[in-house]
């Protein structure tokens, strides 16, 4: 899977996540939605919250997988206030 999608480098993952959210938010139109999927197999979702562009309007935690981790789906809405 990492050959197809890449992977986060342990020493630099914060910068990658911050940059990814920043760029996605920059190009997102007003009243646009950003759908974000995250599996907490290596980095828990709680560590990503400081990098969120706003509070998610919807969030769903899927049941634990075989490895005991969760997949999260979050929806962000870009408004004039965010």
ZAPA-760680 format. One record per residue (C-alpha): residue number from 0; residue in one letter; x, y, z. Coordinates in steps of 0.001 Angstrom, whole numbers, plus 500000, padded with zeros to 6 digits. Example, Ala and Ser with C-alpha at 12.3 -4.5 7.8 and 13.67 -1.06 7.14 Angstrom:
2
resi/resn/x/y/z
0/A/512300/495500/507800;
1/S/513670/498940/507140;
END
This chain:
82
resi/resn/x/y/z
0/X/500000/500000/500000;
1/X/502807/502446/500759;
2/X/504200/501933/497232;
3/X/500906/503195/495826;
4/X/500061/505962/498315;
5/X/503336/506752/500066;
6/X/503767/506980/503805;
7/X/504497/509483/506527;
8/X/508063/509692/507800;
9/X/508161/509374/511587;
10/X/510497/512351/512079;
11/X/508488/514712/509832;
12/X/504865/513589/509921;
13/X/503627/516728/511709;
14/X/504920/518994/508926;
15/X/503383/516748/506270;
16/X/499970/516719/507953;
17/X/500073/520465/508640;
18/X/501072/521171/505033;
19/X/498451/518826/503624;
20/X/495616/520380/505595;
21/X/496869/523880/504816;
22/X/496977/523282/501067;
23/X/493643/521443/500955;
24/X/492006/524274/502905;
25/X/493626/526911/500690;
26/X/492191/525494/497463;
27/X/488813/524549/498952;
28/X/486025/526893/497864;
29/X/483851/528691/500379;
30/X/481127/526326/501659;
31/X/483145/523420/500299;
32/X/483628/520176/502202;
33/X/486816/518342/502980;
34/X/486452/514616/503642;
35/X/489310/513156/505666;
36/X/489939/509461/506347;
37/X/492467/508362/508938;
38/X/493523/504993/510317;
39/X/495167/505264/513695;
40/X/497418/502240/513219;
41/X/500601/504303/513723;
42/X/499507/507787/514814;
43/X/496350/508267/516903;
44/X/493785/510733/515618;
45/X/494103/512807/518800;
46/X/497634/513824/517741;
47/X/496265/515269/514476;
48/X/493647/517541/516069;
49/X/496006/520543/516445;
50/X/496447/520521/512658;
51/X/492741/520487/511765;
52/X/491700/523620/509841;
53/X/488453/523787/511851;
54/X/486271/521546/513973;
55/X/484791/518677/511953;
56/X/481050/518959/511420;
57/X/480670/515171/511277;
58/X/482889/512372/512496;
59/X/482546/508619/512414;
60/X/484736/506009/514044;
61/X/484573/502630/512364;
62/X/484831/499457/514452;
63/X/488225/498124/515364;
64/X/490057/496266/512637;
65/X/491920/493006/513159;
66/X/494942/494957/514418;
67/X/492809/496662/517079;
68/X/492890/500114/515466;
69/X/490129/502366/514230;
70/X/489413/504082/510925;
71/X/487990/507576/511278;
72/X/486014/509608/508756;
73/X/485784/513369/509334;
74/X/483948/516055/507382;
75/X/485073/519694/507507;
76/X/483066/522604/506103;
77/X/484849/525754/504965;
78/X/482798/528782/505951;
79/X/483544/532494/506003;
80/X/484338/532098/509720;
81/X/487019/529429/509224;
END
